[in-house]
Amino acid sequence: MAKTNPFEFLQQVRNEAAKVTWPTRKETMVTTAMVFVMVIIAALFFLAADQIIRFGVGLILGVGR
């Protein structure tokens, strides 16, 4: 692999960064909203799963009456 001097490396980095397609503000907002919705859904799922498991273990061990 050929060594590149720091100046050439920085030029290559700038050229590659110029090729990046950045998301629009709307795309960023929609994606952020989808992440928050999925986090809420996952939290509700794990809350329900935890309560079901807690109830089942309570029945088996006779704890929590």
Buried (B, 14 or more C-beta within 10 A) or exposed (E): EEEEEEEEEEEEEEEEEEEEEEEEEEEEEEEEEEEEEEEEEEEEEEEEEEEEEEEEEEEEEEEEE
